[in-house]
Amino acid sequence: MGEERQVRPLGGTTIDGAPIAYIIVWAAVLVVLSFVPIPVSAVLGIGGTFPMSQAAYALVGFILGPWAGALAAGIGRLIGIFIAPHTATSGIPSVVIAMVWAAAGGILVEKKSRKWVLALIVFVLSYVAFVGRALTIDVDLGLALQTTLTNLSGLILWLLPTRLLARDWIADRPPAKLAAGLALGCWTVNACGHTVGNALMYYVNAWPANIWRILIPIIPAEQLFRAVVGTVIGVGVITGLRAIGLVKPAKAGY
């Protein structure tokens, strides 16, 4: 573990320990990222693409904490829906998904909390609801498992000590440890957030079995891209924040 950082008292109004200014800045960052589609994505069930902002939801949680991160992600996604409609195919449900996604990032980096158990329950129920509904339509169990291997990897990594490993590495100072922690944390949170998103969107539009087959190679490619982008942005941002000594939000994981 790296040197313990002192969290200095925050001036001004805060939400869950994060200055409102930080929340506004991160919401704005997510709005900008909403203009850029993820190049390897394809929302085959309903058409369109996913926004690049998905790659930063977990990071926002790591930096702001669960509830401030969720608020920033929700505001950023809501504005992004209206000003970047080409990546807003999922509509209003994507606001809820973004908030859950960022909250999961904040929960992952918390050191003395049992909220990770509640989050796990939400993720597992989402997976069961998603796959369970698919099995009642035209998807067999083998196809469902193949297509959701990435989602399952997130659930497993969340349950195992790998979640704690990611948390500890994100808090460590060596850049290599930070990068490894962000990569592991982003993959875990992104996969779990994607599971919640699938559960919500599949009830809106249940895509057929032929789409599930096409998604088998696409989903891991999307998740890899999100994890890489989140890691690259995260290493730069967190290293910079540490260097300039900006006041750290009370529930930040770095």
HURALIN-V390641 format. One record per pair of residues at least 12 apart in sequence whose ideal C-beta (glycine too) atoms are under 10 Angstrom apart, sorted by the first residue. I is the first residue (numbers start at 1). J is the second residue. Records with the same first field share a line. If there is no record, write none. Layout:
I=J + J
This chain:
1=168 + 169 + 171 + 172 + 173 + 177
2=168 + 169 + 171 + 172 + 173 + 174 + 177 + 178 + 242 + 254
3=172 + 173 + 242
4=171
5=171 + 173 + 242 + 245 + 248 + 252 + 254
6=248
7=247 + 248 + 249 + 250 + 251 + 252
8=245 + 246 + 247 + 248 + 250
9=247 + 250
10=22 + 247 + 248 + 249 + 250
11=247
12=247
14=68 + 249 + 250
15=64 + 65 + 67 + 68 + 71 + 72 + 249
16=64 + 65 + 66 + 67 + 68 + 69 + 70 + 71 + 106 + 249 + 250 + 251
17=64 + 65 + 67 + 68 + 248 + 249 + 250 + 251 + 252
18=63 + 64 + 65 + 67 + 68 + 69 + 71 + 72 + 106 + 247 + 248 + 249 + 250 + 251 + 252
19=64 + 68 + 246 + 247 + 249 + 250
20=68 + 71 + 72
22=60 + 63 + 64 + 68 + 69 + 72 + 246 + 247 + 248 + 249 + 252
23=60 + 64 + 68 + 69 + 70 + 71 + 72 + 73 + 75 + 76 + 249
24=72 + 75 + 76
25=64 + 72
26=56 + 59 + 60 + 63 + 64 + 68 + 69 + 71 + 72 + 73 + 75 + 76 + 102 + 237
27=60 + 71 + 72 + 73 + 74 + 75 + 76 + 77 + 78 + 79 + 80
28=72 + 75 + 76 + 79
29=53 + 56 + 59 + 60 + 72 + 76 + 233 + 237
30=51 + 52 + 53 + 54 + 56 + 57 + 59 + 60 + 72 + 73 + 74 + 75 + 76 + 77 + 78 + 79 + 80 + 98 + 102
31=51 + 53 + 75 + 76 + 77 + 78 + 79 + 80 + 81 + 82 + 83 + 84
32=52 + 53 + 76 + 80 + 83 + 84
33=51 + 52 + 53 + 54 + 55 + 56 + 57 + 76 + 80 + 84 + 87 + 229 + 233
34=51 + 52 + 53 + 54 + 76 + 77 + 79 + 80 + 81 + 82 + 83 + 84 + 85 + 86 + 87 + 88 + 94 + 98
35=51 + 52 + 53 + 80 + 83 + 84 + 86 + 87
36=49 + 51 + 52 + 53 + 55 + 84 + 86 + 87 + 229
37=49 + 50 + 51 + 52 + 84 + 86 + 87
38=50 + 51 + 52 + 53 + 54 + 55 + 87 + 221 + 222 + 225 + 226 + 229
39=52 + 221 + 222 + 225
40=217 + 218 + 219 + 220 + 221 + 222 + 223 + 224 + 225 + 226
41=54 + 87 + 218 + 219 + 221 + 222 + 225 + 226
42=211 + 214 + 215 + 218 + 222
43=87 + 89 + 90 + 201 + 205 + 207
44=207 + 208 + 210 + 211 + 212 + 214 + 215 + 218
45=89 + 90 + 198 + 201 + 202 + 204 + 205 + 206 + 207 + 208 + 211 + 212 + 215
46=89 + 90 + 91 + 201 + 204 + 205 + 207 + 211
47=89 + 205
48=85 + 86 + 87 + 88 + 89 + 90
49=86 + 87 + 88 + 89
50=87 + 88 + 89 + 90 + 94 + 194 + 197 + 222 + 225 + 226
51=76 + 77 + 80 + 81 + 84 + 86 + 87 + 88 + 89 + 90 + 94 + 98
52=84 + 87 + 225 + 226 + 229 + 233
53=73 + 76 + 77 + 80 + 84 + 87 + 94 + 98 + 101
54=73 + 77 + 87 + 94 + 97 + 98 + 101 + 190 + 193 + 194 + 197 + 222 + 223 + 225 + 226 + 229 + 230
55=186 + 190 + 222 + 223 + 225 + 226 + 227 + 228 + 229 + 230 + 231 + 232 + 233 + 234
56=72 + 73 + 76 + 98 + 101 + 102 + 105 + 186 + 226 + 229 + 230 + 233 + 234 + 237
57=69 + 70 + 72 + 73 + 76 + 77 + 97 + 98 + 99 + 100 + 101 + 102 + 103 + 104 + 105 + 186 + 189 + 190 + 193 + 226 + 230
58=73 + 101 + 102 + 104 + 105 + 106 + 108 + 109 + 182 + 185 + 186 + 187 + 188 + 189 + 190 + 192 + 193 + 226 + 227 + 230 + 231 + 234
59=102 + 105 + 170 + 182 + 185 + 186 + 189 + 229 + 230 + 231 + 233 + 234 + 237 + 238 + 253
60=72 + 73 + 76 + 98 + 101 + 102 + 103 + 105 + 106 + 230 + 234
61=73 + 99 + 100 + 101 + 102 + 103 + 104 + 105 + 106 + 107 + 108 + 109 + 110 + 185 + 189 + 193 + 251 + 252 + 253
62=102 + 105 + 106 + 108 + 109 + 166 + 167 + 170 + 171 + 181 + 182 + 185 + 186 + 189 + 230 + 234 + 237 + 238 + 251 + 252 + 253 + 254
63=102 + 105 + 106 + 109 + 170 + 234 + 237 + 238 + 241 + 248 + 249 + 251 + 252 + 253 + 254
64=102 + 105 + 106 + 249 + 250 + 251 + 252 + 253
65=102 + 103 + 105 + 106 + 107 + 109 + 110 + 249 + 250 + 251 + 252 + 253
66=99 + 102 + 103 + 104 + 105 + 106 + 107 + 108 + 109 + 110 + 113 + 115 + 119 + 251
67=99 + 102 + 103 + 106 + 107 + 251
68=102 + 103 + 106 + 249 + 250 + 251 + 252
69=98 + 99 + 101 + 102 + 103 + 104 + 105 + 106 + 107 + 109 + 249 + 251 + 252 + 253
70=96 + 98 + 99 + 100 + 101 + 102 + 103 + 104 + 105 + 106 + 107
71=99 + 102 + 103
72=98 + 99 + 102
73=95 + 97 + 98 + 99 + 100 + 101 + 102 + 103 + 105 + 193
74=94 + 95 + 96 + 97 + 98 + 99 + 100 + 102 + 103
75=95 + 98 + 99
76=95 + 98 + 102
77=90 + 92 + 94 + 95 + 96 + 97 + 98 + 99 + 101 + 102
78=92 + 94 + 95 + 98 + 99
79=95
80=94 + 95 + 98
81=94 + 95
89=201
90=197 + 200 + 201 + 204 + 205
91=201 + 204
93=197 + 200 + 201 + 203 + 204
94=197 + 200 + 201
96=196 + 197 + 200
97=193 + 194 + 196 + 197 + 198 + 199 + 200 + 201
98=193 + 197
99=193 + 196
100=119 + 122 + 123 + 126 + 192 + 193 + 195 + 196 + 197 + 200
101=189 + 190 + 192 + 193 + 194 + 196 + 197
102=189 + 193
103=115 + 119 + 122 + 189 + 193
104=116 + 119 + 120 + 122 + 123 + 154 + 158 + 185 + 188 + 189 + 190 + 192 + 193 + 196
105=170 + 185 + 186 + 188 + 189 + 190 + 192 + 193 + 230 + 253
106=119 + 189 + 249 + 251 + 252 + 253
107=119 + 120 + 158 + 163 + 167 + 189 + 251 + 253
108=157 + 158 + 163 + 164 + 166 + 167 + 170 + 181 + 184 + 185 + 186 + 188 + 189 + 192 + 253
109=163 + 166 + 167 + 168 + 170 + 171 + 181 + 185 + 189 + 251 + 252 + 253 + 254
110=167 + 251 + 253
111=164 + 167 + 168 + 171 + 251 + 253
113=251
116=158 + 159 + 163 + 164 + 167
117=159
119=158 + 163 + 189 + 192 + 196
120=155 + 158 + 159 + 163 + 192
122=192 + 195 + 196 + 199
123=151 + 154 + 155 + 158 + 159 + 191 + 192 + 193 + 194 + 195 + 196 + 199
124=155 + 158 + 159 + 192 + 195
125=195 + 196 + 199
126=151 + 155 + 192 + 193 + 194 + 195 + 196 + 197 + 198 + 199 + 200 + 202
127=148 + 151 + 152 + 154 + 155 + 192 + 195 + 196 + 198 + 199
128=195 + 199
129=195 + 196 + 198 + 199 + 200 + 202 + 203
130=144 + 148 + 151 + 195 + 196 + 197 + 198 + 199 + 200 + 201 + 202 + 203 + 206
131=144 + 145 + 147 + 148 + 151 + 152 + 195 + 198 + 199 + 202
132=144 + 199
133=199 + 202 + 203 + 206
134=147 + 148 + 198 + 202 + 206 + 207 + 208 + 209 + 212
136=206
137=202 + 206 + 207 + 208 + 209
138=206 + 208 + 209 + 210 + 212
139=206 + 207 + 208 + 209 + 211 + 212 + 213
140=209 + 212
143=209 + 212 + 213 + 215 + 216
144=209 + 212
146=212 + 213 + 215 + 216 + 219
147=198 + 209 + 211 + 212 + 213 + 214 + 215 + 216 + 217 + 218 + 219
148=191 + 194 + 195 + 198 + 212 + 215 + 216 + 219
149=191 + 216 + 219 + 220
150=187 + 190 + 191 + 194 + 195 + 215 + 216 + 218 + 219 + 220 + 221 + 222 + 223 + 224
151=191 + 192 + 193 + 194 + 195 + 196 + 197 + 198 + 199 + 219 + 223
152=191 + 195
153=187 + 188 + 191 + 192 + 220 + 223
154=187 + 188 + 189 + 190 + 191 + 192 + 193 + 194 + 195 + 223
155=188 + 191 + 192 + 195
156=188 + 191
157=184 + 185 + 187 + 188 + 189 + 191 + 192
158=188 + 189 + 191 + 192
159=188
160=188
162=184 + 185 + 187 + 188
163=184 + 185 + 188 + 189
165=180 + 181 + 184 + 185 + 188
166=180 + 181 + 182 + 183 + 184 + 185 + 186 + 187 + 188 + 189 + 253
167=181 + 184 + 185 + 253
168=181 + 253
169=181 + 182 + 183 + 184 + 185
170=182 + 184 + 185 + 186 + 234 + 238 + 252 + 253 + 254
171=238 + 252 + 253 + 254
172=254
173=238 + 239 + 242 + 254
175=235 + 238 + 239
176=235
178=231 + 234 + 235 + 238 + 239 + 242 + 254
179=231 + 232 + 234 + 235 + 238 + 239
180=231
181=231 + 234 + 235 + 238 + 253 + 254
182=227 + 228 + 230 + 231 + 232 + 233 + 234 + 235 + 237 + 238 + 253 + 254
183=224 + 227 + 228 + 230 + 231 + 232 + 234 + 235
184=227 + 231
185=227 + 230 + 231 + 234 + 253
186=223 + 226 + 227 + 228 + 229 + 230 + 231 + 233 + 234
187=223 + 224 + 226 + 227 + 228 + 230 + 231
188=227
189=226 + 227 + 230
190=222 + 223 + 224 + 225 + 226 + 227 + 230
191=219 + 220 + 223 + 226 + 227
193=226
194=219 + 222 + 223 + 226
198=215 + 219
234=254
237=254
238=252 + 253 + 254
239=254
241=254
242=254
